[in-house]
Structures are given as C-alpha cells and as structure tokens.
Amino acid sequence: MKSADSKTNFVIKLLSVALLLTFYTPTAKANYTAKPRVGDCFLHTNAEMSAEFASKNPISCSKRHNVEIYKVGTWPSETPPWQMPDDQAVDVAASVCATNSSFNRLNPKSFNYWAWFTPNKSQWAKGLRWLRCDGMYIVSALDENDSSTWVFRAWTGKRI
C-alpha cells in the first residue's frame, strides 16, 4: 500500500507543479508596450533614463516616481534614431520635445531636464513612430556628462 500512496502523492505533486507553471510568468526584463500618454509616470533608474529604448510601462502617479511624460509626438524623420549620429538624433528629438510650446512651459521648479524615447526596433518594424518626451528634475550630478552620477528628484502625484 505504501507504494500506491507514494504514487498518488507523486501524481498530486506533479499536477500541482504543472498547475503552478501554467499560471507562472517569469519576470524577465519588460519592454515598454504601452501607448505613451501625456501624464504617464515612471520610476526610472539612471541606466533606464539613458537607455536606447524604454524598458518599463508606466506606474500609477500616486506612487513615488521621478519621470512624467509631458509631450507625445511623432518621430519627424524617416530615418530611425539608432541609424543617426547621436547629435543628429538629439536635434530631431529636440525639434519636438524642447520647443517653447512644450518643455519650456513646464514649471522649472518641477522639471529641469528632458529625455526622449522612441519605439524599439521591433515596434518600429511594425510601423510605430511615436516620440515620447519625459520631464524630470536633476537634483545634483557629480559629472554632468555622466548620467550614472545624476540624482533625480522623486515625488508622488502628477506635476504635468
């Protein structure tokens, strides 16, 4: 009888594991899959702020965050940003994100820096062409040319 109980226990354990695996989703590095909207909030690390592509979906603005989208536009060039020299890509992004009608109208006590993101390569291949303009506030920087040394202010609630 002991072997029958052992087999029954084994089958129950095996079915339990199979059931758990059915509902388990590994926490791999997420891609940004949301459609960008003005007012969306993020809590980014320094590495994420300087990454080539956005890696996180927005969080609730009632939670602690350090970034808010202040403008969403369309990438104004047929050439994807990763195929341009960096300074040219920044100029193209600035033509949308850093105009007097967008970033400069934000409260300088809330935002003193902007960053931009576009669809990643697979999203671009599917025809997405949004340009996301993110506002943030740099509190300090040990080296202004090294974003890994920047300290960003975080807050709760919307500022846009």
N, C-alpha and C positions, 0 to 999 in steps of 0.2 A: 504494500500500500504506500509505503514511503516514496517509492519511485513515481507513482501516479500523482501524489501530492506535489512532488518536485516538478513534474512535467506541467501540472496545472499552474503552479506558481511561476514557472518559467514562461509559459504562454501568456499569463496575465501581465508579467513584467514586460515582455516583448511587445504586447499590444499597447501597454501604457507608453512605452518609449516611442512606438510608431505614432501614437496619437499626439504626443508632445511635439514630435518632429513635424507633424502635419501643420501645426499652428505656430511653430517657431520660425521667426525671420531673423537671420543673422544681422548684427548691427555693423554692417560694412560702412565705409565712408560714403555718406549720402551725396547725391548730386542735387543741385538746385533744379527742382522740377516744377515749381510754382510759376504762374504767370506774374511777373513783377507788377506791383501796385504802389502808387504813392501812399506813404504812411506805413508800409510794412516795416517791421522791426527785426533786428538781428543782434545776437551777441557773438561777435567775431573775435577771434584771436588775432594777433599781429600777422601771423602767417596767412590766415584766411583773408585778411584785408589786402595783402599784397599778392595773393594767388592769381593765376591767369584766369581762372573761372570760379564762379561762386560754387560753394560746396554744401551750403545749408539752406533749407527752406525757412521762411520767416517763423518767428515765435510771437506769442501774444505780447503786445506792447505794455501790458500790465506787469510783465516780468522784467527783470533787470536786463537792459540792452544797451548797446553802445553805437548803434547804427540805425538810421531811418532813411528809407527811400524818399527823396524829395522830388524826383522827376523820373518819368519813364518816357523814352522816345524811341526812335528807330535809328539803327546804325546807318549813317548817311553816306555810306560808300559801298560799292560792290565788292571791294576787297575786304576780306575778314581781317580783324585787327592783328591776329597772330602772323599774318603774312606781310605786315608792315613793319618798318623800323619803329622802335618804341616811341621815339619822339613824335613821329607822324601819327601813330595810333592815339597818343595822348591829345594831340591837336584836334583830331577828328572827334574824340570824346568830348573835349572841352567846347567844341562848337555847339554841342547840345547841352552839356552839364554845367558849364561855367559862364553862361550868359547872364547879363544883368537881370533878365526876367526870371531866372531860376535861382542859382546858388546865392547870388549877392543880395537877394531879397529875404534870405533866411536871417533869423536873429543871430548876430555874431557872438552873443553870449551862450548860445546853444550849439552852434556849428561853426567851426573854423577850418574844416578840411573836407574835401570830397574825394570819392573814389568811384570807379565805374566798373561795370561788369557787362558782358555780352553772353549770348548763348555759347555753350561749349561746342566743340567740333561736330558731335553727332546731332545736337539740336540745330546747328547751323545747316547741316546737310538736309535736315527736314524742313528748311525754309524759315526758321525763326530768325528774326533780325532785331529784337529789342535791344535797347541800351538802357541800363539801369544806373541811375545816378544816386549815390549814397552819401548822406551827410553824417559827419561825426565831429567830435571835439577832441583835439590833441591837447593833453594837459602838459606834457613835457616830452622831450626827446634828447637822449644823450648824444645822438648823431642824427641830424635832420635828413641825411641821405641814407640812413639805415633804418627801415621801418620796423625791424625787430627790436629797436630800442625805444619806440614810441609808446607812450602811456595814454590810453584813451579814457575819457570820462564815460561812465555808465550811469544810467538813470532808469526810472520807471515812468510809465505814462508817455503819451505822444507829445512831441515838440513841433511837429510839422503842422 
